[in-house]
Amino acid sequence: MNSSAHSPFPVPPTRAALMNCIDMALAEDLGPSGDLTTDLLIPPSSRARARIISREPGKLCGAVVLGPLFGRLDPQVSVTETIAEGGRFEAGATLATLEGATRALLTGERIALNLMARLSGIATLTARFVQAAGGQARVVDTRKTTPGLRALERYAVRCGGGHNHRFNLSDGILIKDNHRVACADLADAVQRTRAGTPHPIRIEVEVESLEQARSARDAGADILLLDNMAPQAMEAVMNELGHDVLYEASGGVSLETIGAIAATGVDLISIGALTHSARSLDFSLELEA
């Protein structure tokens, strides 16, 4: 199978992660009997060429799935990417061309468009947040991802110029509000995680006030997550505690507010909306006989 080269950054998901998502999507879409319409109408010998086109401007992510997806349906399908991953495009742009068995192109059409449109929507929204932050803080995602698609959605954030938070619960310590409620004593909770955490893993604590921030910092937290604080409150915490720890802002961040938040001097701004509220772009696959 032929495919054009990808740009060296961002690094795409592993092939295993890609194939997990693709196999799940194929099993869901093909069901027990396969593509009945295509199999009854199109002879196995038929070949065609197709273009994937965008009806609106945006930032591309998801072409990386095309080769593995169509390769599952027919190893002879060739894929040529005309826009690099992470690249910008205008309305009417051809994002990729496909050539091979007509059956494979028609059967894989909806999965290809669903994934590319979804991932490009995330990349496009992320790019808008990164631009609005003005380079003053890192824009990072959260675990508010679609079950089964986290590896791809996190890749889309990277294609949009953002960064990834912990990928799963084993990647780091994050003591959140419900942990505080369950443990009662915040300082004790930080100290207990510090005692049992491998050295390279950092401890982050979600705080809602200067008092909580001071308690977490004094107990040994490495990162303070300033949850739903106004910019003035964030500045007060940082002015009081200094920069011996990293600061992450989170909670209700919008394109209208991220500039003021970034200007406070926080190191990270985490935004669940990058993945849970991104709108899929309008893509189509057009077949040429």
C-alpha positions in Angstrom: 0.0 0.0 0.0 1.3 3.4 -0.9 1.0 6.5 1.2 2.7 9.9 1.2 5.0 10.8 4.0 3.7 12.4 7.2 5.3 15.5 8.7 7.7 14.5 11.5 5.5 16.3 14.1 3.2 15.6 15.6 3.9 11.9 16.2 0.9 9.8 15.3 -0.6 7.1 17.5 1.1 3.7 17.4 -0.1 1.3 14.8 -1.7 -0.9 17.5 -3.7 2.1 18.8 -4.8 2.9 15.2 -5.8 -0.6 14.5 -7.8 -0.9 17.7 -9.9 2.1 16.7 -10.2 1.0 13.1 -11.2 -2.6 13.9 -13.8 -1.4 16.4 -15.3 0.9 13.8 -15.3 -1.7 11.1 -17.0 -4.3 13.4 -19.6 -1.7 14.4 -20.4 -0.6 10.8 -20.2 -3.9 8.9 -22.2 -5.9 11.4 -22.6 -9.7 10.9 -23.2 -9.6 7.1 -21.0 -6.9 5.7 -21.9 -4.1 3.3 -25.0 -5.7 1.7 -25.7 -2.8 -0.7 -22.2 -2.5 -2.1 -21.7 -6.3 -2.3 -24.9 -6.7 -4.3 -24.3 -3.8 -6.7 -20.6 -3.6 -7.3 -18.6 -6.5 -9.0 -15.4 -7.5 -7.2 -13.3 -6.4 -10.3 -14.6 -2.8 -10.3 -12.0 -0.2 -9.6 -12.3 3.5 -8.9 -10.6 6.7 -7.8 -12.0 9.0 -5.1 -11.2 12.3 -3.4 -11.8 13.4 0.1 -12.9 17.0 0.0 -13.6 19.6 2.7 -16.5 22.0 2.4 -15.0 24.4 4.9 -11.6 25.6 6.1 -9.8 24.0 9.0 -6.7 22.2 10.2 -6.2 18.6 9.1 -6.0 15.5 11.3 -7.0 11.9 10.6 -5.4 11.2 7.2 -3.2 8.8 9.2 -6.2 6.4 9.5 -6.8 6.1 5.7 -4.0 3.7 4.8 -4.7 1.2 7.7 -8.5 1.5 7.3 -8.7 0.9 3.5 -5.8 -1.7 3.8 -8.1 -3.7 6.1 -10.7 -3.8 3.2 -8.3 -4.2 0.3 -4.5 -4.2 0.6 -4.2 -2.9 -2.9 -5.9 0.5 -2.2 -3.4 3.3 -2.6 -3.7 6.5 -0.5 -2.1 9.8 -1.4 -2.4 12.6 1.2 -2.5 16.0 -0.4 -2.5 18.0 2.8 0.0 17.1 5.6 -1.3 16.2 9.0 -1.6 19.4 11.1 -1.8 21.5 7.9 -4.3 24.2 7.2 -6.7 24.0 4.2 -9.5 26.1 2.7 -13.0 25.1 1.6 -13.0 23.0 -1.4 -9.5 21.5 -0.8 -8.8 17.9 -1.7 -7.4 16.4 1.5 -6.5 13.0 0.0 -7.0 10.8 -3.0 -7.7 7.0 -3.0 -7.5 4.5 -5.7 -8.4 0.8 -5.7 -11.4 -1.6 -5.5 -14.7 0.2 -5.7 -16.1 -2.0 -3.0 -13.4 -1.1 -0.5 -13.8 2.6 -1.2 -17.5 2.6 -0.7 -17.5 0.3 2.3 -14.8 2.4 4.1 -16.2 5.8 3.1 -18.3 6.6 6.2 -15.7 5.4 8.7 -13.0 7.4 7.0 -15.1 10.6 6.9 -16.4 10.2 10.5 -12.9 9.8 11.9 -11.2 12.5 9.7 -14.1 15.0 10.3 -14.1 14.4 14.0 -10.3 14.6 14.4 -10.0 17.6 12.2 -12.7 19.4 14.2 -10.6 18.8 17.4 -7.4 20.0 15.7 -9.2 23.1 14.3 -10.7 24.1 17.7 -7.4 23.4 19.5 -5.6 25.7 17.0 -8.0 28.5 17.8 -7.4 28.1 21.6 -3.6 28.0 21.1 -3.8 31.2 19.0 -6.0 32.9 21.6 -3.5 32.0 24.4 -0.9 33.9 22.5 2.0 31.6 23.4 1.8 32.6 27.1 0.8 29.2 28.4 0.6 25.6 27.1 -2.9 24.5 26.0 -3.5 20.9 27.2 -6.4 18.5 26.9 -8.1 16.4 29.5 -9.5 12.8 29.8 -12.9 14.0 28.6 -12.5 12.0 25.4 -14.7 9.6 23.5 -14.3 6.0 24.9 -12.1 4.0 22.6 -10.9 7.0 20.6 -8.6 8.7 23.2 -5.4 7.9 21.3 -6.8 9.5 18.1 -8.4 12.5 19.8 -5.3 13.2 21.8 -3.3 13.1 18.5 -5.8 15.6 17.0 -5.0 18.0 19.9 -1.3 17.7 19.0 -2.1 18.3 15.3 -3.8 21.5 16.5 -0.7 22.7 18.3 -1.9 21.7 21.8 -0.3 19.3 24.3 -1.5 16.3 26.2 -2.2 15.9 29.9 -1.9 12.5 31.5 -3.1 9.8 29.1 -4.7 7.6 31.7 -5.0 7.2 35.5 -1.6 5.5 35.8 0.3 8.3 34.2 0.3 10.6 37.2 -1.2 11.6 40.5 -4.1 14.1 40.4 -5.9 14.7 43.7 -9.2 16.2 42.7 -12.1 17.7 44.7 -13.8 14.3 45.3 -10.5 12.9 46.6 -10.3 15.8 49.0 -13.8 15.0 50.2 -13.1 11.3 50.6 -9.8 11.9 52.4 -10.8 14.9 54.5 -7.3 16.1 55.2 -5.7 17.5 52.1 -2.1 17.7 53.5 -2.3 14.1 54.6 -3.5 13.0 51.2 -0.6 14.7 49.5 1.9 13.2 51.9 0.5 9.7 51.5 0.7 9.9 47.7 4.2 11.3 48.0 5.2 8.4 50.1 3.9 5.8 47.7 4.6 7.4 44.3 7.6 6.4 42.1 10.1 9.2 41.9 9.6 10.4 38.3 5.8 10.9 38.7 4.7 14.3 39.8 1.8 15.0 42.2 -0.9 17.5 41.1 -3.6 18.8 43.4 -6.8 20.6 42.4 -7.4 23.6 44.6 -10.1 26.2 44.8 -8.6 28.7 47.3 -5.4 30.3 48.4 -5.7 28.3 51.7 -6.0 25.0 49.8 -3.1 25.9 47.5 -0.8 26.8 50.4 -1.7 23.5 52.2 -1.0 21.4 49.0 2.2 23.2 48.2 3.5 22.9 51.8 2.7 19.2 51.8 4.8 18.6 48.7 2.6 19.0 45.6 4.5 19.6 42.4 1.6 21.1 40.4 -1.4 23.2 41.6 -4.5 23.0 39.5 -6.4 26.3 40.0 -10.0 25.2 39.5 -12.6 27.7 38.3 -10.7 30.6 39.7 -11.0 34.1 38.3 -7.7 35.5 36.9 -7.3 37.9 39.8 -7.5 34.9 42.2 -5.0 33.0 40.2 -2.6 35.9 40.4 -3.1 36.2 44.1 -2.1 32.5 44.6 1.0 32.8 42.5 2.1 36.1 44.1 1.7 34.5 47.5 3.3 31.1 46.8 5.8 31.9 44.1 6.9 29.6 41.3 8.4 26.7 43.1 5.5 24.7 41.7 3.8 24.6 38.3 0.4 26.2 37.9 -2.5 24.8 35.8 -5.7 26.7 35.2 -8.8 24.7 34.5 -12.6 25.0 34.5 -14.9 26.8 32.1 -12.1 28.1 29.8 -13.4 29.6 26.6 -12.0 31.4 23.6 -13.1 34.6 25.2 -11.4 34.1 28.5 -8.3 32.2 27.7 -6.3 35.3 26.9 -6.8 36.8 30.3 -6.1 33.5 32.0 -2.8 33.0 30.0 -1.8 36.5 30.9 -1.8 35.7 34.6 1.4 33.6 34.2 0.0 30.1 34.7 2.1 27.4 33.0 -0.7 25.2 31.7 -4.4 25.7 30.7 -6.4 22.5 30.5 -9.6 22.5 28.4 -12.0 19.7 28.2 -13.9 21.4 25.4 -11.0 20.6 23.0 -12.3 17.0 22.8 -15.8 17.0 24.2 -17.2 20.0 22.4 -15.4 20.1 19.1 -17.7 20.2 16.0 -16.9 17.7 13.3 -15.9 19.4 10.0 -17.9 18.9 6.8 -16.0 16.4 4.7 -17.2 14.3 1.7 -15.8 11.5 -0.4 -16.4 11.8 -4.1 -16.1 8.8 -6.3 -14.8 8.9 -9.9 -15.6 6.0 -12.1 
